[in-house]
Structures are given as C-alpha cells and as structure tokens.
C-alpha cells in the first residue's frame, strides 16, 4: 500500500500518471474542493466519486484560493495538512494542489474520463460544464445530500459553550 505522502503529486507528474492509467484502459475520475476541516460529507463525496471509475484524482484548492472563495479566516488547515488528510483516504489515488479560481486548466491538461461534483450541483450548474462537454468528459453528480458543510461545522463550534 502506498503512503499518503506519495499520493500528493505535481500537475506535471500527474499528467504523466493519468496518461499511463488511460493507456491501461483505466477510467480516471476527477474531483475537487477545498476540504477545509475534513468531514463525513467529504468522505462520502470522494467514495462516491471513486465508484465512477478506477483512479480518483482530487484537486485541492491552495490556501490563497480558499481565502478568495471562503473569505477571511479560511482555510482553517493549511494546504499541506489538507492534502495529507485527503490523500490518507482509501478512495483517493492522487492529490494535486491548484491555485486557479476553477479547475478548467486542470481538466484541459489531465483529460480525465469523469468529472465528479457533489450534490450541491446539478448537471446544469457545474461551473466546468462547458469545458467538460467540449473535451468529452462525463459529469457525474455524486455523494449524499449536501447537509454537511465546513461553514456549518464552524458555526456550531462557535456557538458551543466553552469550558
């Protein structure tokens, strides 16, 4: 079994790995997110994404990207810690950190077979829908209903009595 550290790779290395997997006829699935404070919804999303194929790549937003998306005080965990936690999940084969506002350039570069998004999206609202269609990448909406979020978890922690 590979160590979780070895699952964290550069985009350049990942491009080569994806090409090798596709040559072997394996279906490559791509998922992405911030994964700040890993929770059960993240686990279920990634396990469901993995069920769409043979290899699961997770693109993780960089710290700067999370700050731009989520606002001040985020991320809670730095990108290195978040990458290690996501890589430790059995369903995940590779983790790559990205800084762009969307994963469009990663989809273009890696050309996965499937782009998995959580149930907070529909096939019509996936931000990368147009590029996925252009590149022939299937979109799969996976995971359980979106009733888990880091924002809600942080809110309940702030309200909890201390002592």
VEXDREN-2710 file (C-alpha; in Angstrom, 1 decimal):
% VEXDREN-2710
k/r/px/py/pz
1/UNK/0.0/0.0/0.0
2/UNK/1.3/3.4/-1.0
3/UNK/1.9/6.1/1.7
4/UNK/-0.5/9.0/1.7
5/UNK/2.5/11.3/1.1
6/UNK/3.3/9.6/-2.2
7/UNK/-0.2/10.3/-3.4
8/UNK/0.4/14.1/-3.4
9/UNK/1.9/15.0/-6.8
10/UNK/2.6/17.9/-9.1
11/UNK/0.4/18.7/-12.0
12/UNK/3.2/17.7/-14.4
13/UNK/3.7/14.3/-12.7
14/UNK/0.0/13.8/-12.6
15/UNK/-0.4/14.3/-16.3
16/UNK/2.1/11.5/-17.0
17/UNK/0.4/9.2/-14.4
18/UNK/-3.0/9.9/-15.9
19/UNK/-1.8/9.1/-19.4
20/UNK/-0.3/5.8/-18.1
21/UNK/-3.6/4.8/-16.4
22/UNK/-5.6/5.6/-19.5
23/UNK/-3.2/3.6/-21.7
24/UNK/-4.0/0.6/-19.4
25/UNK/-7.7/1.2/-20.1
26/UNK/-8.5/2.6/-16.6
27/UNK/-11.2/5.1/-16.1
28/UNK/-9.9/8.3/-14.4
29/UNK/-12.2/10.3/-12.2
30/UNK/-11.5/13.9/-11.2
31/UNK/-13.0/15.6/-8.1
32/UNK/-12.1/18.9/-6.5
33/UNK/-12.7/21.1/-3.5
34/UNK/-11.3/23.0/-0.5
35/UNK/-11.6/20.1/2.0
36/UNK/-11.1/22.5/4.9
37/UNK/-11.8/20.5/8.1
38/UNK/-12.5/17.1/6.6
39/UNK/-16.0/15.9/7.5
40/UNK/-18.2/12.9/6.7
41/UNK/-19.7/14.7/3.7
42/UNK/-16.3/15.0/2.1
43/UNK/-15.6/11.3/2.8
44/UNK/-18.9/10.2/1.2
45/UNK/-18.4/12.5/-1.8
46/UNK/-14.9/11.1/-2.5
47/UNK/-16.0/7.5/-2.0
48/UNK/-18.9/8.0/-4.4
49/UNK/-16.6/9.7/-6.9
50/UNK/-14.3/6.7/-6.8
51/UNK/-17.2/4.4/-7.7
52/UNK/-17.3/6.2/-11.1
53/UNK/-14.0/4.7/-12.2
54/UNK/-10.7/3.1/-11.4
55/UNK/-8.5/6.0/-10.4
56/UNK/-9.5/9.1/-8.3
57/UNK/-7.7/12.3/-8.6
58/UNK/-8.6/15.1/-6.1
59/UNK/-7.7/18.7/-6.9
60/UNK/-7.3/20.6/-3.7
61/UNK/-7.6/24.4/-3.6
62/UNK/-4.5/26.2/-2.5
63/UNK/-4.6/28.3/0.7
64/UNK/-4.8/31.5/-1.4
65/UNK/-7.6/30.1/-3.5
66/UNK/-9.6/29.0/-0.3
67/UNK/-9.2/32.6/1.1
68/UNK/-10.6/34.0/-2.2
69/UNK/-13.5/31.6/-2.2
70/UNK/-14.4/31.4/1.5
71/UNK/-13.2/34.7/3.0
72/UNK/-11.1/35.8/5.9
73/UNK/-10.1/33.2/8.5
74/UNK/-10.1/30.4/6.0
75/UNK/-8.6/28.0/5.4
76/UNK/-8.6/26.6/8.9
77/UNK/-6.0/23.9/7.9
78/UNK/-3.1/24.8/5.5
79/UNK/-2.9/23.2/2.1
80/UNK/-0.2/20.8/3.2
81/UNK/-2.3/19.4/6.1
82/UNK/-5.5/19.3/3.9
83/UNK/-3.6/17.5/1.1
84/UNK/-2.3/14.9/3.6
85/UNK/-5.7/14.3/5.1
86/UNK/-7.4/13.8/1.7
87/UNK/-4.5/11.6/0.5
88/UNK/-5.0/9.4/3.6
89/UNK/-8.5/8.4/2.4
90/UNK/-8.5/4.9/0.8
91/UNK/-10.7/6.1/-2.1
92/UNK/-8.1/8.7/-3.2
93/UNK/-5.3/7.8/-5.6
94/UNK/-3.7/11.2/-6.2
95/UNK/-4.0/14.7/-4.8
96/UNK/-2.8/17.8/-6.7
97/UNK/-2.9/21.4/-5.3
98/UNK/-4.1/24.2/-7.6
99/UNK/-4.3/27.9/-7.3
100/UNK/-6.6/28.9/-10.1
101/UNK/-10.2/30.0/-9.4
102/UNK/-11.6/27.0/-11.3
103/UNK/-10.3/23.6/-12.4
104/UNK/-10.7/24.3/-16.1
105/UNK/-7.0/24.3/-16.8
106/UNK/-6.5/21.0/-14.9
107/UNK/-9.4/19.4/-16.9
108/UNK/-7.8/20.5/-20.1
109/UNK/-4.4/19.3/-19.1
110/UNK/-5.3/16.0/-17.5
111/UNK/-8.3/15.0/-19.6
112/UNK/-10.0/12.7/-17.1
113/UNK/-12.8/10.5/-18.2
114/UNK/-15.2/11.7/-15.5
115/UNK/-15.6/15.0/-13.6
116/UNK/-17.3/14.3/-10.3
117/UNK/-19.1/17.0/-8.4
118/UNK/-21.1/16.9/-5.2
119/UNK/-24.9/17.1/-4.8
120/UNK/-24.8/20.8/-4.2
121/UNK/-24.6/20.9/-8.0
122/UNK/-26.8/19.7/-10.8
123/UNK/-25.6/18.7/-14.3
124/UNK/-26.7/22.3/-15.4
125/UNK/-24.9/24.2/-12.6
126/UNK/-21.4/22.6/-12.7
127/UNK/-19.1/25.5/-13.3
128/UNK/-16.9/23.5/-15.7
129/UNK/-19.8/22.0/-17.6
130/UNK/-18.9/23.8/-20.9
131/UNK/-15.3/22.7/-20.9
132/UNK/-16.2/19.1/-19.8
133/UNK/-18.6/18.9/-22.8
134/UNK/-16.1/20.3/-25.2
135/UNK/-13.4/17.8/-24.0
136/UNK/-15.8/14.8/-23.9
137/UNK/-15.5/14.5/-20.1
138/UNK/-18.6/12.9/-18.4
139/UNK/-20.0/14.8/-15.5
140/UNK/-21.2/12.8/-12.5
141/UNK/-23.1/14.2/-9.6
142/UNK/-22.2/12.1/-6.6
143/UNK/-22.4/11.8/-2.8
144/UNK/-25.1/12.2/-0.3
145/UNK/-27.4/15.2/0.0
146/UNK/-25.5/18.3/0.9
147/UNK/-26.4/18.6/4.6
148/UNK/-22.8/18.7/5.8
149/UNK/-20.5/21.7/5.4
150/UNK/-17.4/23.2/7.0
151/UNK/-19.2/26.5/7.4
152/UNK/-22.0/24.9/9.4
153/UNK/-19.5/22.9/11.5
154/UNK/-17.5/26.1/12.3
155/UNK/-20.8/27.8/13.2
156/UNK/-21.7/25.1/15.7
157/UNK/-18.3/25.1/17.2
158/UNK/-18.5/28.9/17.7
159/UNK/-21.9/28.5/19.4
160/UNK/-20.8/25.7/21.7
161/UNK/-20.3/26.5/25.4
162/UNK/-16.6/26.6/26.3
163/UNK/-15.3/25.2/29.5
END
